[in-house]
């Protein structure tokens, strides 16, 4: 697969073409490009180009599709504070690539909210790069974490475990209240990264049970959401640092503040030291019920 060997030549060729806009989305297909394009016929749009304009916009209200552009890719590629990403695409069948490095599209579980059309094409998840080489992929839920950190999502639906029994869940709609606050310190030579995210939310679906309408129960649901999101974010962040060794979140620009000069930061070699990061995640979600005000 081309992306595993490096795509800097292709990226520089595209960015230097005056007919290609920096806002053009970049997609890494898990199948042959000709098969991916052939299966990208939308029942809603006659023009394939119009379809490509529409689906990245859904990132604003789902977070599971990341709106990655060519301009952002080249910016991250030449930066020493972050690494590039691209949209992950594929056909909803077993991948034609049979190597060990790339999992098939079927590995994106339904709990990650996959979006599958009649044409069989999926554009869910994120392709993660280290320099110009593909090093792995994010699931839909992990892509949501990236979207939240980068403030590319206005609202999203989340299924949260409601009790100790894994079978019992509750659906909530969450709204990030502001951009996540990030603080980076260098402690004993390693990055110590604190990230704080605030959300407001409402219960999206629930059973016919009045317990959902009490203030105490809403506090309990908020606590469940906090704990769940904290674990999801923590797992995601350590995956980027320990497995991918790639700072796709752009924490490097916050880490640079710990150094007096650009030369000191360059000598620290953030892109290789990111794998030594320690994360502290703080989540504050306030869940409300639209029915609470009508209860008598």
C-alpha positions in Angstrom: 0.0 0.0 0.0 1.4 3.4 -1.1 0.7 5.3 2.1 2.9 2.9 4.2 5.9 3.8 2.1 5.4 7.6 2.2 3.3 10.0 0.2 5.3 13.3 0.5 6.0 13.4 -3.2 2.3 13.0 -4.0 1.4 15.6 -1.4 3.9 18.2 -2.7 2.8 17.6 -6.3 -0.9 18.2 -5.3 -0.2 21.3 -3.2 1.8 22.8 -6.1 -1.0 22.3 -8.6 -2.9 25.6 -8.9 -6.1 23.7 -9.8 -6.1 21.9 -6.4 -7.4 23.9 -3.5 -5.9 23.5 0.0 -9.4 22.9 1.3 -9.6 19.7 -0.8 -10.2 16.7 1.4 -7.6 14.0 1.5 -8.8 10.3 1.8 -6.7 7.2 2.4 -8.6 4.3 1.0 -8.2 0.8 2.4 -9.1 -0.6 -1.0 -7.9 -0.1 -4.5 -8.5 3.6 -5.5 -10.4 2.6 -8.6 -12.7 0.3 -6.6 -13.3 3.0 -4.0 -14.2 5.6 -6.6 -16.4 3.2 -8.5 -18.4 2.5 -5.3 -18.8 6.1 -4.3 -22.0 6.7 -6.3 -24.5 8.5 -4.0 -28.3 7.9 -4.4 -28.7 11.5 -3.3 -26.2 13.2 -5.6 -25.7 12.6 -9.3 -22.2 14.3 -9.2 -19.6 12.4 -7.3 -17.8 15.7 -6.6 -20.9 17.1 -4.9 -21.0 14.0 -2.7 -17.4 14.6 -1.6 -18.4 18.1 -0.6 -21.2 16.9 1.6 -19.9 14.1 3.7 -17.0 15.9 5.4 -19.5 18.5 6.8 -21.1 15.7 8.8 -18.0 15.9 11.1 -19.6 18.9 12.8 -22.5 17.0 14.2 -21.1 13.5 14.5 -17.3 13.7 15.1 -16.9 10.2 13.7 -15.8 11.6 10.3 -12.8 13.9 10.5 -12.7 16.8 8.1 -9.0 16.5 7.0 -7.8 18.7 4.2 -4.8 18.9 1.9 -3.7 22.2 3.4 -3.8 20.9 6.9 -1.9 17.8 5.9 1.0 19.8 4.4 1.0 22.2 7.4 1.3 19.3 9.8 3.8 17.5 7.6 6.3 20.3 7.7 5.6 21.1 11.4 7.8 20.0 14.3 4.8 20.3 16.8 2.3 17.9 15.2 1.7 15.0 12.7 -0.7 14.8 9.8 -3.9 12.8 9.5 -6.3 12.0 6.6 -9.9 10.7 6.3 -10.1 6.9 6.4 -12.1 5.4 3.6 -13.0 2.0 2.3 -15.6 -0.3 0.9 -17.7 -2.2 3.4 -16.3 -5.6 2.5 -13.1 -7.4 3.4 -10.1 -5.2 2.6 -8.2 -6.1 -0.6 -5.0 -5.4 1.3 -4.1 -8.6 3.1 -1.1 -7.5 5.0 -0.7 -7.6 8.8 -0.3 -3.9 9.3 -3.8 -2.7 8.3 -7.0 -4.0 9.8 -10.0 -4.4 7.6 -12.9 -2.0 7.5 -15.1 -4.6 9.3 -13.1 -4.0 12.5 -14.9 -0.7 13.0 -17.6 -2.0 15.4 -21.2 -0.9 15.2 -20.8 0.6 18.7 -18.4 3.1 17.0 -21.3 4.4 14.9 -20.2 3.4 11.4 -21.9 5.1 8.5 -22.7 2.7 5.7 -24.5 3.7 2.6 -26.2 1.5 0.0 -23.1 1.9 -2.2 -21.0 0.1 0.4 -18.5 2.9 0.9 -17.5 4.0 4.4 -15.6 7.2 5.3 -15.3 6.6 9.1 -12.2 7.0 11.2 -8.8 8.6 10.7 -5.6 7.5 9.0 -2.7 8.4 11.2 0.7 9.4 9.9 4.2 9.7 11.3 5.9 12.1 9.0 4.6 11.1 5.5 4.1 7.4 6.3 0.9 5.7 7.4 1.3 4.1 10.8 -2.3 3.1 11.7 -5.9 4.1 12.0 -8.4 5.4 14.6 -11.8 3.9 15.2 -14.9 6.1 14.9 -14.9 6.7 18.7 -11.2 7.6 18.7 -11.8 9.9 15.8 -14.4 11.7 17.9 -11.8 12.4 20.6 -9.6 14.0 17.9 -12.5 16.0 16.6 -13.3 17.3 20.1 -9.7 18.3 20.9 -9.4 20.1 17.5 -12.9 21.7 18.0 -14.2 20.3 14.8 -17.5 19.0 16.2 -20.5 21.0 17.5 -22.5 18.1 18.9 -22.4 14.3 18.9 -24.4 11.3 20.0 -22.8 8.9 22.5 -23.9 5.6 23.9 -22.8 5.3 27.5 -22.9 2.3 29.9 -25.6 3.1 32.4 -24.8 0.6 35.1 -22.3 -2.1 36.0 -24.2 -4.4 33.6 -22.6 -3.8 30.2 -26.0 -4.6 28.5 -27.7 -1.5 29.9 -26.8 1.7 28.1 -28.2 5.2 27.7 -27.9 7.5 24.7 -26.9 11.1 25.3 -26.4 14.1 23.0 -23.4 16.1 24.1 -22.3 19.7 23.2 -18.7 20.7 23.8 -19.0 24.0 25.6 -15.6 25.4 24.6 -12.3 24.3 23.2 -10.5 21.8 25.4 -7.9 23.4 27.6 -4.4 21.9 27.2 -1.4 22.4 29.5 1.9 20.8 28.8 4.8 20.6 31.3 8.1 18.9 31.0 8.8 16.8 34.1 12.0 14.8 34.4 12.4 15.1 30.7 8.9 13.7 29.8 5.8 15.6 28.7 3.1 15.8 31.3 -0.1 16.7 29.4 -3.3 17.8 31.2 -6.4 18.2 29.1 -9.7 19.6 30.4 -13.0 19.3 28.4 -16.4 20.6 29.4 -19.8 19.4 27.9 -23.4 20.0 28.3 -25.8 17.4 27.2 -29.3 15.9 27.1 -30.7 12.4 27.4 -31.4 11.3 23.8 -33.4 8.2 24.5 -34.5 6.4 27.6 -37.0 3.8 28.9 -40.3 4.7 30.5 -39.0 5.1 33.9 -39.5 8.2 36.1 -36.1 7.7 37.7 -34.5 9.5 34.7 -36.4 12.7 35.7 -34.9 13.2 39.1 -32.0 15.5 39.8 -30.2 12.8 41.7 -30.4 10.4 38.7 -29.3 13.1 36.3 -26.2 13.7 38.5 -25.6 9.9 38.4 -25.9 9.9 34.6 -23.5 12.9 34.4 -21.0 10.9 36.6 -21.3 7.9 34.3 -20.7 10.1 31.2 -17.7 11.7 32.9 -16.1 8.4 33.8 -16.8 6.9 30.4 -15.4 9.8 28.4 -12.4 10.1 30.7 -11.5 6.4 30.0 -12.1 6.8 26.2 -9.9 9.9 26.0 -7.2 8.3 28.1 -7.1 5.2 26.0 -7.1 7.2 22.8 -4.2 9.5 23.9 -2.0 6.7 25.0 -2.7 4.9 21.7 -1.4 8.0 19.8 1.7 8.1 22.0 2.7 4.5 22.8 1.4 2.7 19.6 1.6 5.4 16.9 4.2 7.6 18.5 2.5 10.4 16.6 1.3 13.7 18.0 -1.7 14.2 15.8 -3.4 16.3 18.4 -0.8 19.1 18.0 0.2 19.2 21.7 3.7 20.1 20.6 2.7 23.8 20.2 1.8 23.8 23.9 5.0 22.0 24.8 7.1 24.6 23.0 6.2 27.1 25.7 8.5 25.3 28.1 11.5 26.3 26.1 13.2 29.7 25.9 14.3 29.4 22.3 13.3 27.6 19.1 16.7 25.9 19.1 16.1 24.4 22.6 12.7 23.0 21.5 14.3 21.5 18.3 17.0 19.9 20.4 14.4 18.4 22.7 13.0 16.6 19.6 9.3 16.7 20.6 8.2 14.4 17.8 10.2 11.5 19.2 9.7 12.4 22.9 5.9 12.4 22.6 5.9 8.7 23.1 7.1 9.3 26.7 4.0 11.5 27.5 1.9 11.1 30.7 -1.7 12.2 30.4 -4.1 13.6 32.9 -7.7 13.9 31.5 -10.4 15.9 33.3 -14.0 15.7 31.9 -16.9 17.7 33.2 -20.3 16.8 31.6 -23.6 18.2 32.8 -26.5 16.1 31.6 -30.0 17.6 31.7 -33.4 16.2 30.8 -35.9 18.1 28.7 -38.7 16.4 30.7 -37.6 17.5 34.1 -39.2 21.0 33.9 -42.6 19.4 33.2 -42.5 16.9 36.0 -45.1 17.6 38.8 
